[in-house]
């Protein structure tokens, strides 16, 4: 089930966008990442996709050392520049989840997905159509699998639908909007995630549900909800899709947020 809560004002989102673009030298280019086993090391042409922050599903899956390197470099910047939003996120989720919520200081802090050209640039025409196709994998969030060594430090940790969660907060959206598709199917998350969308969709029995995003509104869900980023519509060269991204793991009664 998708949950919604208004969390940031228009002023907050504008402040966030300015800071994110002021830090564009720290964006990590993800448009050339290998995401499937059949992809080779040759150049992969994808629409411009960046992150500000270390990411479990891209960095830790590829190399725990790379995750730690990005985390150590970027966590100090994120807490300095965005500590105020972490306070808001924790307080909001504490009210929603009725348990304490903290940012886990030992993992990568929640960060940003950025689908956009860099400051002062426009999206190249060749990438427009790419943004209008499904860019994201149909998947289940199991990022916690990358961090069992950390979770083992706690006494009471589970990985069921009541112990894990994911959240997204849109900061800026394309002129045609954005959102999330979800399905009700139960799948084997590990084998399902590491496969192509073409091989996945034919196996699904439920019909997808569309959940439009609204700037400043958090969407969060518990556990293993099958989902996919919705493609863009009538993308313009100056469009931007910027979201705050994070996950939560319940440890000893406290939700610990990370990315």
Long-range contacts (C-beta under 8 A, 24 or more apart in sequence): 1-221, 1-222, 1-225, 2-180, 2-182, 2-211, 2-219, 2-220, 2-221, 2-225, 3-96, 3-219, 3-220, 3-221, 4-214, 4-217, 4-218, 4-219, 5-92, 5-96, 5-217, 5-218, 5-220, 6-216, 6-217, 6-218, 7-88, 7-89, 7-92, 7-169, 7-216, 7-217, 7-218, 8-85, 8-88, 8-169, 8-171, 8-215, 8-216, 9-216, 10-215, 10-216, 12-85, 12-88, 12-216, 13-171, 13-172, 13-215, 13-216, 16-82, 16-85, 16-171, 16-242, 16-244, 17-171, 17-172, 17-240, 17-242, 19-81, 19-82, 20-52, 20-112, 20-114, 20-171, 20-242, 21-119, 23-52, 23-77, 23-81, 24-118, 24-119, 26-52, 26-74, 26-77, 27-51, 27-52, 27-114, 27-118, 28-52, 28-70, 30-55, 30-58, 33-58, 33-62, 34-62, 35-137, 36-194, 36-195, 36-196, 37-194, 38-196, 45-126, 45-130, 46-127, 46-130, 46-135, 47-115, 47-123, 47-127, 47-130, 47-131, 47-135, 48-115, 48-116, 48-117, 48-118, 48-123, 48-127, 49-113, 49-114, 49-115, 49-135, 50-113, 50-114, 50-115, 50-116, 51-111, 51-112, 51-113, 51-114, 52-78, 52-111, 52-112, 52-114, 53-78, 53-108, 53-109, 53-110, 53-111, 53-112, 53-259, 54-108, 54-111, 54-259, 55-108, 55-111, 55-245, 55-259, 56-107, 56-108, 56-143, 56-146, 56-147, 56-247, 56-258, 56-259, 57-143, 57-146, 59-108, 60-143, 60-146, 60-147, 61-146, 64-146, 67-108, 67-146, 70-108, 71-107, 71-108, 74-108, 74-109, 74-111, 75-105, 75-108, 75-109, 78-109, 78-110, 78-111, 79-103, 79-109, 82-109, 85-244, 86-110, 86-257, 89-167, 89-169, 89-218, 89-244, 89-246, 89-257, 90-257, 92-218, 93-167, 93-220, 93-248, 93-255, 93-257, 96-220, 97-165, 97-248, 97-255, 99-250, 99-253, 99-254, 99-255, 100-253, 100-254, 100-255, 101-248, 101-254, 101-255, 101-257, 102-254, 102-255, 102-256, 102-257, 103-256, 103-257, 103-258, 104-150, 104-249, 104-256, 104-257, 104-258, 106-150, 107-147, 107-150, 107-256, 107-258, 107-259, 108-258, 108-259, 109-257, 109-258, 109-259, 110-167, 110-244, 110-245, 110-246, 110-257, 110-258, 110-259, 111-244, 111-245, 111-246, 111-259, 112-171, 112-242, 112-243, 112-244, 112-245, 113-241, 113-242, 113-243, 113-245, 114-240, 114-241, 114-242, 115-240, 115-241, 115-242, 116-239, 116-240, 116-241, 116-242, 117-237, 117-238, 122-237, 122-238, 123-235, 123-237, 123-238, 123-239, 124-237, 125-237, 128-235, 128-237, 131-174, 131-231, 131-232, 131-235, 131-239, 132-231, 132-232, 132-233, 132-234, 132-235, 133-231, 134-197, 134-228, 134-229, 134-230, 134-231, 135-229, 135-231, 136-228, 136-229, 137-193, 137-197, 137-228, 138-181, 138-183, 138-192, 138-197, 138-200, 138-201, 138-204, 138-226, 138-227, 138-228, 139-189, 139-192, 139-193, 139-226, 139-227, 139-228, 140-187, 140-189, 140-192, 140-193, 140-224, 140-225, 140-226, 140-227, 141-166, 141-224, 141-225, 141-227, 141-247, 142-189, 142-190, 142-193, 142-224, 143-247, 143-258, 143-259, 144-247, 144-249, 145-190, 147-249, 147-258, 151-249, 151-251, 154-251, 154-252, 155-252, 156-251, 156-252, 156-253, 157-249, 157-250, 157-251, 157-252, 158-250, 160-223, 161-222, 161-223, 161-224, 162-222, 162-223, 162-250, 163-223, 163-249, 163-250, 164-222, 164-223, 164-224, 164-247, 164-248, 164-249, 164-250, 165-220, 165-221, 165-222, 165-223, 165-247, 165-248, 165-255, 166-220, 166-221, 166-225, 166-246, 166-247, 166-248, 167-218, 167-219, 167-220, 167-244, 167-245, 167-246, 167-247, 167-248, 168-213, 168-218, 168-219, 168-220, 168-243, 168-244, 168-245, 169-216, 169-217, 169-218, 169-219, 169-243, 169-244, 170-213, 170-214, 170-215, 170-216, 170-217, 170-241, 170-242, 170-243, 171-215, 171-216, 171-242, 171-243, 171-244, 172-215, 172-240, 172-241, 172-242, 173-213, 173-215, 173-240, 173-241, 174-232, 174-233, 174-235, 174-236, 174-239, 174-240, 174-241, 175-234, 175-235, 175-236, 175-239, 176-232, 176-233, 176-234, 176-235, 176-239, 177-212, 177-213, 177-233, 178-212, 178-213, 178-229, 178-230, 178-232, 178-241, 179-210, 179-211, 179-212, 179-213, 179-230, 180-210, 180-211, 180-213, 180-219, 180-227, 180-228, 180-229, 180-230, 181-208, 181-209, 181-210, 181-211, 181-227, 181-228, 181-229, 181-230, 182-208, 182-209, 182-211, 182-221, 182-225, 182-226, 182-227, 183-207, 183-208, 183-209, 183-226, 183-227, 184-226, 185-226, 186-224, 187-226, 189-224, 192-226, 197-228, 213-243
